[in-house]
Amino acid sequence: MELKNFKNLLKRFKLALLLIPLATVIVTYFLVRKLPNVYSSQSQIATGIVNESQNLLTQVVGESQANQKFSNMIAILQTKKLLKLVSYKLILHDLTSPAPFRTSKDFLSMNASARKHAIEVYNNMYATQGTLSLDDPDQNGLDRVLGSMKYDPGSIASKLNVYRSENSDFITVAYESENSQLCAFVVNTLIKEFTTYYTAQTKQNQDKDVAFLDSLLKKKKTTMDSSISSLKQYKIKNHILSLSEQARSLYTQLAAAEDKKQQAEKDVIAYTGSINNIDRQFNPTDKKYIESTLMQVNSSILANKQKLAQLTDLWIKNNHADSYKHSIDSLQDIITRQINESIDKSINTPLSTKSALISQKLTLQVTLDIARFSIKSLSDEILRLHQRLDVLVPNEAVIQSLENDADVKTREYLEVLQKDNQITMQSSYNSKLQQVDVAVPEPPQASKKMLLVILSGMVSFMICMLFLFVLYYIDHSIKQPKALANVTDIPVLGVLYRLPPQTIDIKELLSTDNGNETAGFKDQLRSIRFEIDQEFKNNKILALTSLIGGEGKTLMALSLAQSYSIIGKKVLVIDGNFDSRTISTTLPLKNTIEDYFKYSLLNSDAGVTVLGNKGGDQTLLEIQDERTINERLTELKQIYDLIIIEAPALDKMNKAKEWLLFADKVIGVFEADQTLTENKRLSIKYLKSLGDKFGGWIFNKMNPVNNI
């Protein structure tokens, strides 16, 4: 429904929607038809940022870093500093050339002396990259000349377009103006100034970086050498070749000594048990005999065992040196020969049968002695190794700290050295900026005049549409009967379209033949008459009221009266509106309310009888009391089939309510396209309080367009 209402609004203003854009198009055409042609020139700068063929000696940057570099270059190209240099070059060209790009009133007013002075000042400003001082009257005048020629940085920037060509390595510089030569000159000059400026700035920054890194590199090298020297002096002072290797060797020796000690302890237990078992197989007599026979040999064996113990101890202390191992093996061979000799001497003894046990016992004793000697020597060696490890622990902490410090200083030095080498290499590498091609004068661009004309029409049309939409959005008026029924929750009995002013002739409407002009109005009136009959039933007094005055009650009352007279009803129309006596002043006044309610004077006409009023500041109950009025109305009911009262509007307070008091049914006349105010809502609330007595609305003066 809302879309339909908006469409209806557009139809109402369709002429404005057509004429306003048309007028805009015509005005725009006459404004742009004399505009000069527009020329454009462009050129590209190869930056070498993402071109791998130009990055053989430098590091290729990432995408985000490349975008940042391109953004910086584009910003520099559009800085006021570079645009001022272009301004100076442009004005110097026009001052020294017989064919200047542009002219202006200030430019043409300069004589030869003024031009010579201007050339000197502009050249000086260009050479020093200075700015004209507005406080100096002379330079202020020269600045005005730039502005009049549109050579100032702001005017140049407004026609300048600088952008990166998609994701390529090129920056495109484009400029447009009314002169093709001017376009090419601006583009070439700007690129040249940018290349010179950017190269100089880059070189200057690189030289500063190189100087700083060289100084920092020397400091880092001194610090690194100091740390390495401290580590070296500490190792020399504490006789440390390689702390990690020494510790690893000590741990290896300690583990081997502990393993051999455990094995020797196991051997002592085993050999002791074996010797005890052999001793238990001899009686004391045999033992004495054997010992007396072998005493000399055993003494020699015992002496060699002591030597073997001493050699074993030295062998262990000297980390199992091969020279001691050779002596131990030789001594063991001597002891073995002595044992065999003792066995040979005991062969012819009465105890020869036990010679094998004796030999075995002697061998076990030798081995047992070696194991016992080894345990003490191994314990001493383990203690010595632990003492050496205890000495290494504090050295390890100091050396670890010194090595970490030296490592950190070395890494810092190497990082600075790498950056220094990179910056040095880049500073010796020539600038990668270069202009790909020289900008040349080009033909004029396609004319935008027709586009501007079309755009003006479209924009004006859209503005009109927007304006109408805003009007529609803020318009809360009721335009259709359905909306009235929804807002008031009261039924609408019928609709009457708005009539042209020349057709609203009450006398004509009261005639029996109105012609074709009001035929539609009659059909709507017949529909309303039918709905009222359904509501009326046996009632005879119908009061017509409205929320405010001027909503069409008079026309409605007379039209209804005429409609009912056509179907043979005898109708009385009472003009109860004392303030607005339209019926009384329009029709011949034969009878008045005052005469009838006071004196019962009434001249009845055939068809429709009108009972007017004399006007004045009075109300119905001021003319006559309520009982008499009821009696008079009862008499009228006997004479007429229908009594139609045009009551005042409800904004007249009790003047309307007094008439509604005597009516059988009340019908409200509501004019379309009005908004419900707070007072109108109070009046609607009163009508709803009448209950069944209020029959509904007649939606009057509706625009036929709103019903499409």
PyMOL commands that set and color helices and strands:
alter all, ss='L'
color gray80, all
select helices_A, chain A and resi 2-12+14-32+52-54+63-77+80-96+105-108+112-128+137-148+153-158+180-237+243-279+284-293+295-317+322-345+352-427+449-474+481-488+501-503+506-510+519-536+553-566+582-586+593-599+620-623+626-639+650-652+654-661+678-689+691-693+704-707
alter helices_A, ss='H'
color red, helices_A
select strands_A, chain A and resi 39-46+160-164+170-177+434-435+492-497+541-546+571-575+591-592+608-612+642-646+665-671+694-702
alter strands_A, ss='S'
color yellow, strands_A
deselect
rebuild
show_as cartoon
